[in-house]
């Protein structure tokens, strides 16, 4: 059979018969699905490790010191964009300019890209080491963190080798090597970091000692795993070709960085490191929702592309329903995180008493980001991808403006509001353009009712209710109200409501050992 489609989607088109893909197509899709799962797991390892270590570091570091960690991390991400120079994308494009029989040329492409980026990274690392004090003063308004700056710089060359070796693993279809590399870097970074902070008393620098060791060992593993692909000769013509392809992509990469990380810099500059630390913890809590978005995106893309290639009418109906159900699922998770934000943070990071204030807005922004991944699909279908760059740059500009206006009076809450506004704007722009280029029968009113209901319930988590037991009861009642209102507001139909009740009944039966 073709991709699994829920029965109610097939029924919405009487007489529809799915065409079964050929055996080679099934094999290709199965291979793609397996690789998607592996790469998806690899992509969430480091963020997941960050979430796991949150209770440890949050109890040990003050909000200001956690802010140092956040600023140093986003600085490293920014510097990496310039070190890369688009060579990761350029090397992928040039690699497939050659056939499997032209292995020598392919190896030359990889060797040229890796050696060039590594050389640039070493030069940048030397600058970080030589100017550690003034860089620390500029980033942290203090010269007490020069060791952190040095460690960030030294880690850069290892990060380049680690990341580019993973790109080679992708190009040569070795997803499990990729998974091992990602797991190794994440687990070692966490393990060494925790030991350095708690046992060796390395303070904030201990976290970056962990990242250094994790990146170095993952880089060593990567070189070992792909050493044959690194045996080519450096080629200046290939370098020019890759740079011509990759450098024009840098504005988009920088805009993407700005959309995700710019608020930390502005919050540190217009506010203080303690506010950055509070904001970082709020983002860690919301990362649970981001994991869901990431997992969905990795599964959705190959599925919807395969359906598009088989039956475009069915793809339209399916994608329209998917947006509605995704809105319900993400908003439900966002409501739970927002309503119980105070309790969650009191449990995992009790010293970060104001972090809960940003969770609802950050959750709303993440929901908008997730919905945008579906809304934008029509743009991809017609290959008008330049709109992605244009709209991302617009969203970054709006994000910058709103941050500048709201951070001075509202601090981290202003930064969270700017994030929510930027992602909501991006989703709307994607939706509008996609509907112009490739109209889809989305249930827009249904999606708006869902997110609107969530927006009304989420702020309940901001209300301080005493005693704590009463607060938990009220918050649980708020979530129950959200679920119960889905039916009368027409967000979930009668058949869907019955199916939802059956799911809960089956879950309850499984827990109690009885039959539903």
C-alpha positions as CSV (number, residue, x, y, z in Angstrom):
1,X,0.0,0.0,0.0
2,X,0.9,3.6,-0.2
3,X,1.5,5.9,2.8
4,X,-1.0,5.2,5.6
5,X,-3.9,7.6,5.4
6,X,-6.5,8.0,8.2
7,X,-9.9,6.5,7.1
8,X,-11.8,9.8,7.5
9,X,-9.4,11.4,5.0
10,X,-10.1,8.8,2.4
11,X,-13.8,9.1,3.1
12,X,-13.8,12.8,2.4
13,X,-13.1,11.9,-1.2
14,X,-15.7,9.3,-2.3
15,X,-14.3,6.7,-4.7
16,X,-10.7,7.4,-3.9
17,X,-8.3,4.5,-4.5
18,X,-4.7,4.9,-3.5
19,X,-2.3,3.7,-6.1
20,X,0.3,1.4,-4.7
21,X,3.9,2.5,-5.4
22,X,6.2,0.2,-7.2
23,X,8.5,-2.1,-5.3
24,X,11.5,0.2,-5.9
25,X,9.5,3.1,-4.6
26,X,8.5,1.3,-1.5
27,X,12.1,0.4,-0.9
28,X,13.2,4.0,-1.4
29,X,10.6,5.3,0.9
30,X,11.4,2.7,3.6
31,X,15.1,3.7,3.4
32,X,14.2,7.3,3.6
33,X,12.0,6.7,6.6
34,X,14.7,4.8,8.4
35,X,17.3,7.5,7.8
36,X,14.8,10.2,8.8
37,X,14.3,8.5,12.2
38,X,18.0,8.1,12.8
39,X,18.8,11.7,11.8
40,X,15.8,12.9,13.8
41,X,17.1,11.1,16.9
42,X,20.6,12.5,16.3
43,X,19.2,16.1,16.0
44,X,17.5,16.1,19.4
45,X,20.3,14.4,21.4
46,X,22.2,17.6,22.3
47,X,19.1,19.6,23.2
48,X,17.7,16.7,25.1
49,X,21.0,16.4,27.1
50,X,20.7,20.1,27.8
51,X,17.2,19.6,29.2
52,X,18.4,16.7,31.3
53,X,21.3,18.6,32.8
54,X,19.1,21.7,33.4
55,X,18.2,20.7,37.0
56,X,21.9,20.1,37.8
57,X,23.3,23.3,36.5
58,X,20.3,25.4,37.5
59,X,20.8,24.4,41.1
60,X,24.5,25.1,40.9
61,X,24.7,28.4,38.9
62,X,23.1,31.7,39.6
63,X,20.8,33.1,36.9
64,X,23.7,35.5,35.9
65,X,26.1,32.6,35.4
66,X,23.5,30.7,33.5
67,X,23.3,33.8,31.3
68,X,27.0,33.6,30.7
69,X,26.6,30.0,29.4
70,X,23.7,31.1,27.1
71,X,25.6,34.1,25.7
72,X,28.7,32.1,25.1
73,X,26.7,29.3,23.4
74,X,24.9,31.7,21.0
75,X,28.2,33.5,20.2
76,X,29.7,30.2,19.2
77,X,26.7,29.5,16.9
78,X,27.1,33.0,15.3
79,X,30.8,32.6,14.7
80,X,30.3,29.2,13.2
81,X,28.1,30.7,10.4
82,X,31.1,32.9,9.3
83,X,33.6,30.1,9.6
84,X,31.4,27.8,7.5
85,X,31.0,30.4,4.7
86,X,28.3,28.2,3.2
87,X,30.8,25.5,2.5
88,X,28.6,22.8,4.1
89,X,25.9,23.5,1.6
90,X,28.4,24.2,-1.2
91,X,30.2,20.9,-0.7
92,X,26.9,19.0,-0.8
93,X,26.0,20.6,-4.1
94,X,29.4,20.1,-5.7
95,X,29.6,16.5,-4.4
96,X,26.7,15.5,-6.5
97,X,28.1,17.3,-9.6
98,X,30.0,14.0,-9.9
99,X,28.8,10.4,-10.3
100,X,29.7,7.4,-8.1
101,X,32.4,6.6,-10.7
102,X,34.1,9.9,-10.1
103,X,35.2,9.2,-6.6
104,X,38.5,11.1,-6.9
105,X,36.7,14.3,-7.7
106,X,34.2,13.8,-4.9
107,X,37.0,13.3,-2.4
108,X,38.6,16.5,-3.6
109,X,35.4,18.4,-2.9
110,X,35.2,17.1,0.6
111,X,38.9,17.6,1.4
112,X,38.8,21.2,0.1
113,X,35.8,22.1,2.1
114,X,37.0,20.5,5.3
115,X,40.5,21.9,5.1
116,X,39.3,25.4,4.3
117,X,36.8,25.6,7.1
118,X,39.3,24.0,9.5
119,X,41.9,26.6,8.6
120,X,39.5,29.5,9.1
121,X,38.4,28.0,12.4
122,X,42.0,27.8,13.6
123,X,42.5,31.4,12.7
124,X,39.4,32.5,14.6
125,X,40.4,30.4,17.5
126,X,43.7,32.1,17.8
127,X,41.9,35.5,17.8
128,X,39.6,34.3,20.7
129,X,42.7,33.1,22.6
130,X,44.7,36.3,22.0
131,X,41.8,38.7,22.7
132,X,40.0,36.7,25.4
133,X,39.9,39.5,27.9
134,X,38.3,42.2,25.7
135,X,36.0,39.7,24.1
136,X,34.9,38.6,27.5
137,X,34.3,42.2,28.5
138,X,32.2,42.9,25.4
139,X,30.1,39.7,25.8
140,X,29.7,39.5,29.6
141,X,30.6,43.0,30.8
142,X,33.3,41.4,32.8
143,X,36.8,40.0,32.4
144,X,36.1,37.2,34.8
145,X,35.2,34.8,32.1
146,X,38.3,34.8,29.9
147,X,38.7,31.0,30.3
148,X,35.2,30.6,28.9
149,X,36.2,32.7,25.8
150,X,39.4,30.7,25.3
151,X,37.5,27.4,25.5
152,X,34.9,28.6,23.1
153,X,37.7,29.5,20.7
154,X,39.6,26.3,21.0
155,X,36.4,24.2,20.5
156,X,35.7,25.8,17.1
157,X,38.1,23.8,15.0
158,X,36.9,20.6,16.5
159,X,33.3,21.6,16.0
160,X,34.1,22.3,12.3
161,X,35.6,18.8,11.8
162,X,32.8,17.2,13.8
163,X,30.1,18.9,11.8
164,X,31.6,18.5,8.3
165,X,32.4,14.8,9.0
166,X,28.7,14.4,9.8
167,X,27.9,16.0,6.5
168,X,30.1,13.4,4.7
169,X,28.3,10.7,6.6
170,X,25.0,12.1,5.2
171,X,26.4,12.3,1.7
172,X,27.6,8.7,1.8
173,X,24.4,7.5,3.5
174,X,25.8,6.3,6.8
175,X,23.1,7.5,9.2
176,X,24.2,5.3,12.1
177,X,27.7,6.7,12.1
178,X,26.0,10.1,12.2
179,X,24.0,8.9,15.2
180,X,27.1,7.7,17.0
181,X,28.9,11.0,16.5
182,X,25.9,13.0,17.8
183,X,25.5,10.7,20.8
184,X,29.2,10.8,21.6
185,X,29.4,14.5,21.5
186,X,26.3,15.0,23.6
187,X,26.9,12.4,26.2
188,X,30.6,13.2,26.7
189,X,29.9,16.9,26.8
190,X,27.3,16.4,29.5
191,X,29.3,13.9,31.5
192,X,32.6,15.9,31.5
193,X,30.7,19.1,32.1
194,X,28.9,17.8,35.2
195,X,32.1,16.3,36.6
196,X,34.0,19.5,35.9
197,X,31.4,21.7,37.6
198,X,30.4,19.6,40.6
199,X,33.6,17.7,41.4
200,X,36.4,19.9,40.0
201,X,34.7,23.2,40.9
202,X,35.4,24.6,37.4
203,X,32.4,26.9,37.6
204,X,31.0,28.0,34.3
205,X,34.1,27.0,32.4
206,X,33.3,23.4,33.3
207,X,30.4,23.4,30.9
208,X,32.7,24.4,28.1
209,X,35.4,21.9,29.1
210,X,32.6,19.4,28.5
211,X,31.8,20.8,25.1
212,X,35.5,20.8,24.2
213,X,36.0,17.1,25.1
214,X,32.7,16.1,23.4
215,X,33.5,17.9,20.2
216,X,37.1,16.7,20.1
217,X,36.2,13.1,20.5
218,X,33.3,13.3,18.1
219,X,35.7,14.9,15.6
220,X,38.2,12.1,16.0
221,X,35.5,9.6,15.5
222,X,34.3,11.4,12.4
223,X,37.7,11.6,10.8
224,X,38.2,7.8,11.5
225,X,34.8,7.0,10.0
226,X,35.2,9.1,6.8
227,X,38.9,9.0,6.4
228,X,38.7,7.6,2.8
229,X,36.6,10.6,1.8
230,X,39.2,12.9,3.1
231,X,42.0,11.5,1.0
232,X,41.4,13.7,-2.0
233,X,43.5,16.7,-3.2
234,X,42.6,20.3,-2.4
235,X,41.3,22.1,-5.5
236,X,41.1,25.9,-5.9
237,X,38.6,25.7,-8.7
238,X,36.3,23.5,-6.5
239,X,36.7,26.0,-3.7
240,X,35.7,28.9,-5.9
241,X,32.6,26.9,-7.1
242,X,31.6,26.0,-3.5
243,X,32.0,29.6,-2.3
244,X,30.1,31.0,-5.2
245,X,27.2,28.7,-4.2
246,X,27.5,28.9,-0.4
247,X,28.3,32.6,0.3
248,X,25.0,33.8,-1.1
249,X,23.3,31.5,1.4
250,X,25.0,33.2,4.4
251,X,22.4,36.0,4.8
252,X,19.7,33.4,5.2
253,X,21.8,31.5,7.7
254,X,22.5,34.7,9.6
255,X,18.8,35.6,9.5
256,X,18.0,32.2,10.9
257,X,20.5,32.6,13.7
258,X,19.0,36.1,14.4
259,X,15.5,34.7,14.6
260,X,16.5,32.1,17.2
261,X,19.3,33.7,19.2
262,X,19.2,37.5,18.7
263,X,17.0,38.1,21.7
264,X,19.7,36.7,24.1
265,X,22.2,39.3,23.0
266,X,19.7,42.1,23.2
267,X,18.5,40.9,26.6
268,X,22.1,40.8,27.8
269,X,22.9,44.3,26.4
270,X,19.6,46.0,27.3
271,X,19.1,44.1,30.5
272,X,21.5,41.9,32.4
273,X,23.0,38.4,32.5
274,X,20.6,37.3,35.2
275,X,17.7,38.1,32.9
276,X,19.4,36.0,30.2
277,X,19.7,33.1,32.6
278,X,16.0,33.3,33.5
279,X,15.1,33.4,29.8
280,X,17.4,30.5,29.0
281,X,15.7,28.3,31.6
282,X,12.3,29.2,30.2
283,X,13.5,28.2,26.8
284,X,14.7,24.9,28.1
285,X,11.2,24.2,29.5
286,X,9.6,25.1,26.1
287,X,12.2,22.8,24.3
288,X,9.8,20.0,25.2
289,X,7.4,21.5,22.7
290,X,10.2,22.1,20.2
291,X,11.1,18.4,20.3
292,X,7.6,17.6,19.3
293,X,7.8,20.1,16.4
294,X,11.2,18.7,15.3
295,X,9.9,15.1,15.4
296,X,6.8,16.0,13.4
297,X,8.8,18.0,10.8
298,X,11.2,15.1,10.2
299,X,8.3,12.7,9.7
300,X,6.1,15.1,7.8
301,X,8.4,16.2,5.0
302,X,9.2,12.8,3.3
303,X,5.6,11.7,3.9
304,X,3.9,14.6,2.3
305,X,6.4,14.7,-0.6
306,X,5.7,11.0,-1.3
307,X,2.0,11.6,-1.2
308,X,2.4,14.7,-3.5
309,X,4.1,12.5,-6.0
310,X,1.4,9.9,-6.0
311,X,-1.9,11.7,-5.6
312,X,-1.9,15.5,-5.5
313,X,-5.6,15.9,-4.6
314,X,-5.3,13.5,-1.7
315,X,-2.2,15.4,-0.6
316,X,-4.1,18.7,-0.5
317,X,-6.9,17.1,1.7
318,X,-4.4,15.4,3.9
319,X,-2.2,18.5,4.5
320,X,-5.3,20.6,5.3
321,X,-6.3,18.1,8.0
322,X,-2.8,17.8,9.3
323,X,-2.6,21.5,9.9
324,X,-5.8,21.4,12.0
325,X,-4.7,18.4,14.0
326,X,-1.2,19.8,14.5
327,X,-2.7,23.0,15.9
328,X,-4.7,21.0,18.4
329,X,-1.7,18.8,19.4
330,X,0.8,21.6,19.7
331,X,-1.6,24.0,21.5
332,X,-2.5,21.3,23.9
333,X,1.1,20.7,24.9
334,X,1.7,24.5,25.0
335,X,-1.2,24.9,27.3
336,X,0.1,22.2,29.6
337,X,3.6,23.7,29.8
338,X,2.3,27.3,30.2
339,X,-0.3,26.5,32.9
340,X,2.2,24.4,34.9
341,X,5.2,26.6,34.2
342,X,5.5,27.8,37.7
343,X,5.4,24.3,39.2
344,X,7.8,22.9,36.6
345,X,10.4,25.5,37.2
346,X,10.0,25.3,41.0
347,X,10.8,21.6,40.6
348,X,13.8,21.7,38.2
349,X,15.2,25.2,38.8
350,X,13.9,26.7,42.0
351,X,16.4,29.5,41.9
352,X,15.0,30.8,38.7
353,X,11.8,32.1,40.2
354,X,10.8,34.5,37.3
355,X,11.5,32.1,34.4
356,X,7.9,30.9,34.3
357,X,6.8,34.4,33.1
358,X,8.1,33.8,29.6
359,X,7.0,30.2,29.1
360,X,3.5,31.0,27.7
361,X,4.8,33.5,25.1
362,X,7.6,31.2,24.1
363,X,5.2,28.3,23.8
364,X,2.9,30.4,21.5
365,X,5.9,31.3,19.3
366,X,6.9,27.6,19.1
367,X,3.3,26.7,18.1
368,X,3.4,29.3,15.4
369,X,6.8,27.9,14.2
370,X,5.4,24.4,14.0
371,X,2.3,25.5,12.1
372,X,4.5,27.4,9.7
373,X,6.3,24.2,8.7
374,X,3.0,22.9,7.2
375,X,1.8,26.3,5.9
376,X,5.0,26.8,3.9
377,X,4.9,23.5,2.1
378,X,3.1,24.9,-1.0
379,X,6.0,27.3,-1.5
380,X,8.4,24.3,-1.6
381,X,6.2,22.4,-4.1
382,X,6.5,25.2,-6.6
383,X,10.2,25.7,-5.8
384,X,9.8,29.4,-4.9
385,X,12.2,29.0,-2.0
386,X,13.6,32.5,-2.3
387,X,10.5,33.6,-0.3
388,X,11.9,31.7,2.7
389,X,14.9,34.0,2.8
390,X,12.8,37.1,2.2
391,X,10.3,36.3,4.9
392,X,12.9,35.2,7.4
393,X,14.8,38.5,7.0
394,X,11.5,40.4,7.5
395,X,10.8,38.4,10.7
396,X,14.2,39.1,12.0
397,X,13.8,42.8,11.4
398,X,10.5,42.8,13.3
399,X,12.0,40.7,16.0
400,X,14.8,43.2,16.4
401,X,12.4,46.1,16.5
402,X,10.0,44.6,19.1
403,X,12.9,43.5,21.2
404,X,14.3,47.0,21.3
405,X,10.9,48.4,22.3
406,X,9.9,45.8,24.8
407,X,13.1,44.6,26.6
408,X,13.8,47.9,28.4
409,X,10.4,47.9,30.2
410,X,9.6,44.2,30.4
411,X,13.0,42.4,30.3
412,X,12.8,38.7,29.5
413,X,9.0,38.8,29.0
414,X,9.6,41.5,26.3
415,X,12.1,39.2,24.6
416,X,9.6,36.3,24.7
417,X,6.9,38.6,23.2
418,X,9.2,39.5,20.4
419,X,9.8,35.9,19.6
420,X,6.1,35.1,19.6
421,X,5.4,38.1,17.3
422,X,8.2,37.1,14.9
423,X,7.2,33.5,14.6
424,X,3.5,34.3,14.3
425,X,4.3,36.8,11.5
426,X,6.5,34.3,9.7
427,X,3.7,31.7,9.8
428,X,1.2,34.2,8.4
429,X,3.6,35.3,5.6
430,X,4.3,31.6,4.7
431,X,0.6,30.8,4.7
432,X,-0.4,33.8,2.6
433,X,2.3,33.2,-0.1
434,X,1.7,29.5,-0.1
435,X,-2.0,30.0,-0.7
436,X,-1.2,32.4,-3.6
437,X,1.2,29.9,-5.2
438,X,-0.4,26.6,-4.4
439,X,-3.9,27.0,-2.8
440,X,-4.8,24.4,-0.1
441,X,-8.2,23.9,1.6
442,X,-6.9,24.6,5.1
443,X,-9.5,24.9,7.8
444,X,-8.2,28.4,8.8
445,X,-11.0,29.3,11.1
446,X,-10.6,26.0,13.0
447,X,-6.9,26.6,13.4
448,X,-7.5,30.1,14.7
449,X,-10.2,28.9,17.1
450,X,-7.7,26.4,18.5
451,X,-4.8,28.8,18.9
452,X,-7.1,31.5,20.2
453,X,-8.5,29.1,22.9
454,X,-4.9,28.2,23.9
455,X,-4.0,31.9,24.1
456,X,-6.8,32.5,26.5
457,X,-5.9,29.5,28.8
458,X,-2.1,29.8,28.8
459,X,-1.8,33.0,30.9
460,X,-3.6,31.2,33.8
461,X,-0.1,29.9,34.6
462,X,1.0,33.4,35.5
463,X,-1.5,33.7,38.3
464,X,-0.1,33.0,41.8
465,X,-2.5,30.7,43.7
466,X,-1.9,29.7,47.3
467,X,-1.7,27.2,48.8
468,X,0.3,25.2,46.2
469,X,-2.2,22.3,46.2
470,X,-5.0,24.6,45.3
471,X,-2.8,26.1,42.5
472,X,-2.2,22.6,41.0
473,X,-5.9,21.9,41.1
474,X,-6.8,25.1,39.4
475,X,-4.2,24.6,36.7
476,X,-5.4,21.0,36.1
477,X,-8.9,22.4,35.8
478,X,-7.7,24.9,33.2
479,X,-6.3,22.1,31.1
480,X,-9.5,20.1,31.4
481,X,-11.5,23.1,30.4
482,X,-9.3,23.5,27.3
483,X,-10.0,19.9,26.3
484,X,-13.7,20.1,27.0
485,X,-14.2,23.3,25.0
486,X,-12.7,21.7,21.9
487,X,-16.1,20.1,21.1
488,X,-18.5,22.9,21.6
489,X,-16.2,25.3,19.7
490,X,-16.3,23.0,16.7
491,X,-12.5,22.4,16.9
492,X,-13.1,18.7,17.2
493,X,-16.1,17.0,15.5
494,X,-18.4,14.3,16.9
495,X,-16.5,11.5,15.3
496,X,-13.1,12.8,16.3
497,X,-14.4,13.4,19.8
498,X,-15.5,9.8,20.0
499,X,-12.1,8.6,18.7
500,X,-10.4,10.8,21.3
501,X,-12.5,9.3,24.1
502,X,-11.7,5.8,22.9
503,X,-8.0,6.6,23.0
504,X,-8.3,7.8,26.6
505,X,-10.4,4.8,27.5
506,X,-7.9,2.4,26.1
507,X,-5.1,4.2,27.9
508,X,-7.0,4.0,31.2
509,X,-7.7,0.3,30.5
510,X,-4.1,-0.4,29.9
511,X,-3.1,1.3,33.1
512,X,-5.7,-0.6,35.2
513,X,-5.4,-3.9,33.4
514,X,-9.1,-4.0,32.4
515,X,-10.8,-4.0,29.1
516,X,-12.0,-0.8,27.6
